[in-house]
Amino acid sequence: MASKLLLIAVFVLDLIAFGLAVAAEQRRSTAKIAQDTEVNYNYCVYDSDIATGYGVGAFLFLMVSQALIMAASRCFCCGKGLNPSGSRAWAVILFIVCWLFFLIAEICLLAASVTNAYHTKYRTIFSEQPPSCETVRKGAFAAGAAFVFLNAIVNKFYYICYSSARDKSFQAYGGEAGVGMGTYK
């Protein structure tokens, strides 16, 4: 049977990661062009950079959540063999989907955090073109949050299917080590 304590802990971690990703989307950096009247140049002024911290926090909480599930299930590749059943088949499919959603969520969160942290430093002097004030695109953190949510659902189903298949695990030769090894006189 699946560990309820593990499922609750992973749920809390996923919930925190989702909340941080949504908060990062709401608090993305914005920029405006300012002009220095003394030296006569334009430059970018950015507001708060808190979204980068939220994005990195969501990244780390999701990573810990995934590590807990994979450690509890021995990453599906270590340990005793699982009984061939529908639970094992679903566990294999959900294992692959879980890792796919995890990688997409981590890439979205990391890319959005790096982009949000990047602030253009150059300025224009005696130029008609204003500086390009780079900011993260709207929806970058939201995409990460969506995949955090999908991963949260899939990794719990994966662990439940894995636990179900593990509880019905296959024991070769009925658990006897010496079957077929008769003594000859």
Accessible surface in RSA format (square Angstrom, percent):
REM  Atomic radii and reference values for relative SASA: ProtOr
REM  Chains: A
REM  Algorithm: Lee & Richards
REM  Probe-radius: 1.40
REM  Slices: 20
REM RES _ NUM      All-atoms   Total-Side   Main-Chain    Non-polar    All polar
REM                ABS   REL    ABS   REL    ABS   REL    ABS   REL    ABS   REL
RES MET A   1   159.70  82.7 132.07  87.4  27.63  65.8 104.86  89.2  54.84  72.7
RES ALA A   2     9.30   8.6   3.34   5.2   5.96  13.6   3.34   4.7   5.96  15.8
RES SER A   3    46.66  39.4  37.20  49.6   9.46  21.8  31.92  68.0  14.74  20.6
RES LYS A   4   144.76  70.6 139.23  85.4   5.54  13.2  84.67  76.2  60.10  64.0
RES LEU A   5   141.55  78.8 136.61  97.7   4.94  12.4 138.15  97.0   3.40   9.2
RES LEU A   6    25.91  14.4  22.10  15.8   3.81   9.6  25.52  17.9   0.38   1.0
RES LEU A   7    30.90  17.2  29.61  21.2   1.30   3.3  29.93  21.0   0.98   2.6
RES ILE A   8   107.10  60.9 105.58  78.7   1.52   3.7 107.10  77.1   0.00   0.0
RES ALA A   9    40.71  37.4  31.86  49.2   8.85  20.1  39.94  56.2   0.77   2.0
RES VAL A  10     0.00   0.0   0.00   0.0   0.00   0.0   0.00   0.0   0.00   0.0
RES PHE A  11   107.22  53.6 107.16  66.4   0.06   0.2 107.16  65.0   0.06   0.2
RES VAL A  12    68.79  45.3  68.79  62.3   0.00   0.0  68.79  59.8   0.00   0.0
RES LEU A  13    29.27  16.3  29.27  20.9   0.00   0.0  29.27  20.6   0.00   0.0
RES ASP A  14     2.84   2.0   1.90   1.9   0.94   2.2   2.18   5.1   0.66   0.7
RES LEU A  15   100.44  55.9  94.42  67.6   6.01  15.1  97.50  68.5   2.94   7.9
RES ILE A  16    68.95  39.2  61.97  46.2   6.98  16.8  68.25  49.1   0.70   1.9
RES ALA A  17     0.00   0.0   0.00   0.0   0.00   0.0   0.00   0.0   0.00   0.0
RES PHE A  18    70.17  35.1  70.17  43.5   0.00   0.0  70.17  42.5   0.00   0.0
RES GLY A  19    36.68  45.2   0.00   N/A  36.68  45.2  31.48  86.4   5.20  11.7
RES LEU A  20    40.00  22.3  39.13  28.0   0.87   2.2  39.27  27.6   0.73   2.0
RES ALA A  21     0.00   0.0   0.00   0.0   0.00   0.0   0.00   0.0   0.00   0.0
RES VAL A  22    57.79  38.0  56.78  51.4   1.00   2.4  57.79  50.2   0.00   0.0
RES ALA A  23    31.97  29.4  26.51  40.9   5.46  12.4  31.72  44.7   0.25   0.7
RES ALA A  24     0.00   0.0   0.00   0.0   0.00   0.0   0.00   0.0   0.00   0.0
RES GLU A  25    21.84  12.5  17.80  13.5   4.03   9.6  13.83  26.8   8.00   6.5
RES GLN A  26   136.52  76.3 105.88  77.4  30.63  72.9  32.99  70.2 103.53  78.5
RES ARG A  27   117.63  49.4 111.90  57.0   5.74  13.7  34.92  47.7  82.71  50.1
RES ARG A  28    54.41  22.8  46.07  23.5   8.34  19.8   2.31   3.2  52.10  31.6
RES SER A  29     1.75   1.5   1.26   1.7   0.49   1.1   1.26   2.7   0.49   0.7
RES THR A  30    78.75  56.0  75.83  76.9   2.91   6.9  61.96  83.2  16.79  25.4
RES ALA A  31    33.32  30.6   1.38   2.1  31.94  72.6   3.67   5.2  29.65  78.6
RES LYS A  32   145.10  70.8 139.08  85.3   6.02  14.3  88.51  79.7  56.59  60.3
RES ILE A  33    82.56  47.0  53.45  39.8  29.10  70.1  53.45  38.5  29.10  79.0
RES ALA A  34    26.40  24.3  19.74  30.5   6.66  15.2  26.40  37.2   0.00   0.0
RES GLN A  35   110.92  62.0  86.17  63.0  24.75  58.9  17.21  36.6  93.72  71.1
RES ASP A  36    37.88  26.5  33.39  33.2   4.49  10.6   7.35  17.3  30.53  30.4
RES THR A  37   122.02  86.8  94.77  96.1  27.25  64.9  72.77  97.7  49.24  74.4
RES GLU A  38   163.51  93.9 125.04  94.6  38.47  91.6  47.43  91.7 116.08  94.8
RES VAL A  39    82.52  54.3  71.32  64.6  11.19  27.0  76.60  66.6   5.92  16.1
RES ASN A  40    70.62  48.7  68.22  65.9   2.40   5.8  15.73  37.9  54.89  53.1
RES TYR A  41    33.93  15.8  30.54  17.4   3.39   8.8   8.96   6.7  24.98  30.8
RES ASN A  42    32.26  22.2  32.23  31.1   0.03   0.1   0.30   0.7  31.97  30.9
RES TYR A  43    78.06  36.4  78.06  44.4   0.00   0.0  42.64  32.0  35.42  43.7
RES CYS A  44    17.61  13.3   0.08   0.1  17.53  41.2   0.08   0.2  17.53  18.9
RES VAL A  45    55.21  36.3  50.20  45.5   5.00  12.1  53.44  46.4   1.77   4.8
RES TYR A  46    37.97  17.7  12.61   7.2  25.36  66.0  12.92   9.7  25.05  30.9
RES ASP A  47    76.31  53.5  56.80  56.5  19.51  46.1  44.57 104.9  31.74  31.7
RES SER A  48    51.97  43.9  33.55  44.8  18.43  42.5  40.17  85.5  11.80  16.5
RES ASP A  49    62.21  43.6  47.96  47.7  14.25  33.7  24.62  57.9  37.59  37.5
RES ILE A  50    71.38  40.6  66.02  49.2   5.36  12.9  70.28  50.6   1.10   3.0
RES ALA A  51     0.00   0.0   0.00   0.0   0.00   0.0   0.00   0.0   0.00   0.0
RES THR A  52    25.09  17.8  25.09  25.4   0.00   0.0  25.09  33.7   0.00   0.0
RES GLY A  53    46.48  57.3   0.00   N/A  46.48  57.3  34.80  95.5  11.68  26.2
RES TYR A  54    64.76  30.2  63.60  36.2   1.15   3.0  29.07  21.8  35.68  44.0
RES GLY A  55     0.03   0.0   0.00   N/A   0.03   0.0   0.00   0.0   0.03   0.1
RES VAL A  56    60.17  39.6  59.60  54.0   0.56   1.4  60.17  52.3   0.00   0.0
RES GLY A  57    16.19  20.0   0.00   N/A  16.19  20.0  15.75  43.2   0.44   1.0
RES ALA A  58     0.00   0.0   0.00   0.0   0.00   0.0   0.00   0.0   0.00   0.0
RES PHE A  59    33.72  16.9  33.72  20.9   0.00   0.0  33.72  20.4   0.00   0.0
RES LEU A  60    92.83  51.7  92.66  66.3   0.16   0.4  92.69  65.1   0.13   0.4
RES PHE A  61    68.65  34.3  67.69  41.9   0.95   2.5  68.65  41.6   0.00   0.0
RES LEU A  62     0.00   0.0   0.00   0.0   0.00   0.0   0.00   0.0   0.00   0.0
RES MET A  63    78.89  40.9  78.18  51.7   0.71   1.7  44.81  38.1  34.08  45.2
RES VAL A  64    75.00  49.4  73.42  66.5   1.58   3.8  75.00  65.2   0.00   0.0
RES SER A  65     0.00   0.0   0.00   0.0   0.00   0.0   0.00   0.0   0.00   0.0
RES GLN A  66     2.65   1.5   2.65   1.9   0.00   0.0   2.65   5.6   0.00   0.0
RES ALA A  67    58.29  53.6  47.12  72.7  11.17  25.4  55.52  78.2   2.76   7.3
RES LEU A  68    65.21  36.3  63.38  45.3   1.84   4.6  64.04  45.0   1.18   3.2
RES ILE A  69     0.00   0.0   0.00   0.0   0.00   0.0   0.00   0.0   0.00   0.0
RES MET A  70    13.35   6.9  12.29   8.1   1.06   2.5  12.49  10.6   0.86   1.1
RES ALA A  71    74.53  68.5  48.48  74.8  26.05  59.3  59.24  83.4  15.29  40.5
RES ALA A  72    32.05  29.5  11.24  17.3  20.82  47.4  23.12  32.6   8.94  23.7
RES SER A  73     0.00   0.0   0.00   0.0   0.00   0.0   0.00   0.0   0.00   0.0
RES ARG A  74   113.28  47.6 104.14  53.1   9.14  21.8  33.04  45.2  80.24  48.6
RES CYS A  75    49.53  37.5  47.42  52.9   2.11   5.0  18.45  46.7  31.09  33.5
RES PHE A  76    48.14  24.1  30.67  19.0  17.48  45.5  31.01  18.8  17.14  49.0
RES CYS A  77   104.74  79.2  66.25  73.9  38.49  90.5  45.25 114.7  59.49  64.1
RES CYS A  78    77.63  58.7  67.11  74.9  10.51  24.7  24.10  61.1  53.52  57.7
RES GLY A  79    55.08  67.9   0.00   N/A  55.08  67.9  20.68  56.8  34.39  77.0
RES LYS A  80   121.26  59.2  98.13  60.2  23.13  55.1  70.09  63.1  51.17  54.5
RES GLY A  81    50.80  62.6   0.00   N/A  50.80  62.6  39.09 107.3  11.71  26.2
RES LEU A  82    20.32  11.3  11.44   8.2   8.88  22.3  11.44   8.0   8.88  23.9
RES ASN A  83    42.46  29.3  42.46  41.0   0.00   0.0   0.93   2.2  41.53  40.1
RES PRO A  84    89.40  65.2  68.31  62.3  21.09  76.7  70.10  57.9  19.30 120.0
RES SER A  85    39.26  33.2  18.16  24.2  21.10  48.6  32.37  68.9   6.90   9.7
RES GLY A  86    48.68  60.0   0.00   N/A  48.68  60.0  35.82  98.3  12.86  28.8
RES SER A  87    24.33  20.6  17.93  23.9   6.41  14.8   2.92   6.2  21.41  30.0
RES ARG A  88    90.82  38.1  90.82  46.3   0.00   0.0   8.96  12.3  81.86  49.6
RES ALA A  89    52.34  48.1  44.58  68.8   7.76  17.7  51.61  72.7   0.73   1.9
RES TRP A  90   146.24  58.7 146.24  70.8   0.00   0.0 115.92  61.8  30.32  49.2
RES ALA A  91     0.00   0.0   0.00   0.0   0.00   0.0   0.00   0.0   0.00   0.0
RES VAL A  92    57.88  38.1  57.87  52.4   0.01   0.0  57.88  50.3   0.00   0.0
RES ILE A  93    88.32  50.3  86.62  64.5   1.70   4.1  88.32  63.6   0.00   0.0
RES LEU A  94    25.18  14.0  25.18  18.0   0.00   0.0  25.18  17.7   0.00   0.0
RES PHE A  95    41.32  20.7  41.32  25.6   0.00   0.0  41.32  25.1   0.00   0.0
RES ILE A  96   108.42  61.7 104.38  77.8   4.05   9.8 107.00  77.1   1.42   3.9
RES VAL A  97    44.08  29.0  44.08  39.9   0.00   0.0  44.08  38.3   0.00   0.0
RES CYS A  98     0.00   0.0   0.00   0.0   0.00   0.0   0.00   0.0   0.00   0.0
RES TRP A  99    75.75  30.4  75.75  36.7   0.00   0.0  74.47  39.7   1.28   2.1
RES LEU A 100    96.39  53.7  93.77  67.1   2.62   6.6  95.62  67.2   0.77   2.1
RES PHE A 101    38.85  19.4  38.85  24.1   0.00   0.0  38.85  23.6   0.00   0.0
RES PHE A 102    16.52   8.3  16.52  10.2   0.00   0.0  16.52  10.0   0.00   0.0
RES LEU A 103    92.28  51.4  92.26  66.0   0.02   0.1  92.26  64.8   0.02   0.1
RES ILE A 104    56.72  32.3  55.32  41.2   1.40   3.4  56.55  40.7   0.17   0.5
RES ALA A 105     0.00   0.0   0.00   0.0   0.00   0.0   0.00   0.0   0.00   0.0
RES GLU A 106    12.01   6.9  11.60   8.8   0.41   1.0  11.38  22.0   0.62   0.5
RES ILE A 107   115.45  65.7 112.39  83.7   3.06   7.4 115.07  82.9   0.38   1.0
RES CYS A 108    30.39  23.0  23.90  26.7   6.49  15.3   6.06  15.4  24.33  26.2
RES LEU A 109     0.11   0.1   0.00   0.0   0.11   0.3   0.00   0.0   0.11   0.3
RES LEU A 110    84.27  46.9  84.05  60.1   0.22   0.6  84.27  59.2   0.00   0.0
RES ALA A 111    53.54  49.2  44.84  69.2   8.70  19.8  52.84  74.4   0.70   1.9
RES ALA A 112     1.44   1.3   0.03   0.0   1.41   3.2   0.91   1.3   0.53   1.4
RES SER A 113     2.25   1.9   2.16   2.9   0.09   0.2   2.06   4.4   0.19   0.3
RES VAL A 114    94.15  62.0  89.32  80.9   4.83  11.7  92.87  80.7   1.28   3.5
RES THR A 115    55.60  39.5  52.16  52.9   3.43   8.2  32.20  43.2  23.40  35.4
RES ASN A 116     1.66   1.1   0.00   0.0   1.66   4.0   0.65   1.6   1.01   1.0
RES ALA A 117    47.11  43.3  30.21  46.6  16.90  38.4  30.37  42.8  16.74  44.4
RES TYR A 118   123.02  57.4 115.96  66.0   7.06  18.4  86.92  65.3  36.10  44.5
RES HIS A 119    35.09  19.2  30.18  21.0   4.91  12.6  14.10  14.5  20.99  24.4
RES THR A 120    11.40   8.1   2.61   2.6   8.79  21.0   3.29   4.4   8.11  12.3
RES LYS A 121   174.46  85.1 144.01  88.4  30.46  72.5 113.89 102.5  60.57  64.5
RES TYR A 122   115.57  54.0 104.30  59.3  11.27  29.3  97.36  73.2  18.20  22.4
RES ARG A 123   129.37  54.3 110.25  56.2  19.12  45.5  10.90  14.9 118.47  71.8
RES THR A 124    22.03  15.7  16.91  17.1   5.13  12.2  20.11  27.0   1.92   2.9
RES ILE A 125    87.18  49.6  67.15  50.0  20.03  48.3  67.15  48.4  20.03  54.4
RES PHE A 126   166.73  83.4 124.39  77.0  42.34 110.2 138.24  83.8  28.49  81.5
RES SER A 127    54.29  45.9  29.08  38.8  25.21  58.1  22.00  46.9  32.29  45.2
RES GLU A 128   171.92  98.7 143.56 108.6  28.37  67.5  63.61 123.0 108.31  88.4
RES GLN A 129   131.41  73.5 131.13  95.8   0.28   0.7  47.31 100.7  84.10  63.8
RES PRO A 130    75.06  54.7  61.77  56.3  13.29  48.3  61.94  51.1  13.12  81.5
RES PRO A 131     6.16   4.5   0.05   0.0   6.11  22.2   1.29   1.1   4.87  30.2
RES SER A 132    57.17  48.3  47.62  63.5   9.56  22.0  38.97  83.0  18.21  25.5
RES CYS A 133    32.24  24.4   9.40  10.5  22.84  53.7   9.29  23.5  22.95  24.7
RES GLU A 134    80.08  46.0  76.86  58.1   3.22   7.7  16.90  32.7  63.18  51.6
RES THR A 135    52.64  37.4  34.21  34.7  18.43  43.9   8.96  12.0  43.68  66.0
RES VAL A 136     5.82   3.8   3.41   3.1   2.41   5.8   3.41   3.0   2.41   6.5
RES ARG A 137   200.73  84.3 192.99  98.4   7.74  18.4  76.21 104.2 124.52  75.5
RES LYS A 138   173.79  84.8 144.21  88.5  29.58  70.4  87.16  78.4  86.63  92.3
RES GLY A 139    28.06  34.6   0.00   N/A  28.06  34.6  22.25  61.1   5.81  13.0
RES ALA A 140    28.19  25.9  18.63  28.7   9.56  21.7  27.80  39.1   0.39   1.0
RES PHE A 141     0.00   0.0   0.00   0.0   0.00   0.0   0.00   0.0   0.00   0.0
RES ALA A 142    44.06  40.5  37.70  58.2   6.36  14.5  39.74  56.0   4.32  11.5
RES ALA A 143    38.70  35.6  31.23  48.2   7.47  17.0  38.06  53.6   0.65   1.7
RES GLY A 144     0.00   0.0   0.00   N/A   0.00   0.0   0.00   0.0   0.00   0.0
RES ALA A 145     3.99   3.7   3.99   6.2   0.00   0.0   3.99   5.6   0.00   0.0
RES ALA A 146    49.71  45.7  42.01  64.8   7.70  17.5  48.92  68.9   0.79   2.1
RES PHE A 147    50.96  25.5  50.96  31.6   0.00   0.0  50.96  30.9   0.00   0.0
RES VAL A 148     0.12   0.1   0.12   0.1   0.00   0.0   0.12   0.1   0.00   0.0
RES PHE A 149   106.02  53.0 105.39  65.3   0.62   1.6 106.02  64.3   0.00   0.0
RES LEU A 150    67.93  37.8  67.93  48.6   0.00   0.0  67.93  47.7   0.00   0.0
RES ASN A 151     0.00   0.0   0.00   0.0   0.00   0.0   0.00   0.0   0.00   0.0
RES ALA A 152    13.72  12.6  13.45  20.8   0.27   0.6  13.72  19.3   0.00   0.0
RES ILE A 153    69.64  39.6  64.92  48.4   4.72  11.4  69.09  49.7   0.55   1.5
RES VAL A 154    16.98  11.2  16.89  15.3   0.08   0.2  16.98  14.7   0.00   0.0
RES ASN A 155     0.00   0.0   0.00   0.0   0.00   0.0   0.00   0.0   0.00   0.0
RES LYS A 156    33.34  16.3  33.34  20.5   0.00   0.0  33.34  30.0   0.00   0.0
RES PHE A 157   114.14  57.1 114.09  70.7   0.05   0.1 114.10  69.2   0.04   0.1
RES TYR A 158     0.00   0.0   0.00   0.0   0.00   0.0   0.00   0.0   0.00   0.0
RES TYR A 159     8.38   3.9   8.38   4.8   0.00   0.0   0.00   0.0   8.38  10.3
RES ILE A 160    77.62  44.2  76.56  57.0   1.06   2.6  76.56  55.1   1.06   2.9
RES CYS A 161    26.09  19.7  24.72  27.6   1.37   3.2   1.37   3.5  24.72  26.7
RES TYR A 162     5.34   2.5   5.34   3.0   0.00   0.0   1.92   1.4   3.42   4.2
RES SER A 163     0.76   0.6   0.76   1.0   0.00   0.0   0.76   1.6   0.00   0.0
RES SER A 164    34.26  29.0  27.84  37.2   6.42  14.8  22.82  48.6  11.45  16.0
RES ALA A 165     0.00   0.0   0.00   0.0   0.00   0.0   0.00   0.0   0.00   0.0
RES ARG A 166    51.31  21.5  48.63  24.8   2.68   6.4  13.17  18.0  38.13  23.1
RES ASP A 167    82.70  57.9  45.79  45.6  36.90  87.3  30.36  71.5  52.34  52.2
RES LYS A 168   112.91  55.1  99.83  61.3  13.08  31.2  72.90  65.6  40.01  42.6
RES SER A 169    19.95  16.9   4.43   5.9  15.52  35.8   0.00   0.0  19.95  27.9
RES PHE A 170   131.70  65.9 114.98  71.2  16.72  43.5 118.73  72.0  12.97  37.1
RES GLN A 171   110.46  61.8  92.62  67.7  17.84  42.5  35.37  75.3  75.09  57.0
RES ALA A 172    55.69  51.2  42.80  66.0  12.89  29.3  43.62  61.4  12.07  32.0
RES TYR A 173   159.92  74.7 133.28  75.8  26.64  69.3 100.33  75.4  59.59  73.5
RES GLY A 174    70.40  86.8   0.00   N/A  70.40  86.8  38.58 105.9  31.82  71.3
RES GLY A 175    52.35  64.6   0.00   N/A  52.35  64.6  20.64  56.6  31.71  71.0
RES GLU A 176   114.46  65.7 107.60  81.4   6.86  16.3  36.85  71.3  77.61  63.4
RES ALA A 177   110.71 101.8  69.12 106.7  41.59  94.6  80.46 113.3  30.25  80.1
RES GLY A 178    48.84  60.2   0.00   N/A  48.84  60.2  31.07  85.3  17.77  39.8
RES VAL A 179    72.77  47.9  50.32  45.6  22.45  54.1  56.76  49.3  16.01  43.4
RES GLY A 180    74.66  92.1   0.00   N/A  74.66  92.1  40.91 112.3  33.75  75.6
RES MET A 181   152.47  79.0 128.48  85.0  24.00  57.1 104.59  88.9  47.88  63.4
RES GLY A 182    50.54  62.3   0.00   N/A  50.54  62.3  34.34  94.2  16.20  36.3
RES THR A 183   129.28  92.0 100.97 102.4  28.31  67.5  81.02 108.8  48.26  73.0
RES TYR A 184   204.00  95.2 170.12  96.8  33.87  88.1 131.19  98.6  72.81  89.8
RES LYS A 185   242.25 118.2 161.42  99.0  80.83 192.5 138.41 124.6 103.85 110.6
END  Absolute sums over single chains surface
CHAIN  1 A    11116.8       9073.1       2043.7       7453.4       3663.4
END  Absolute sums over all chains
TOTAL         11116.8       9073.1       2043.7       7453.4       3663.4
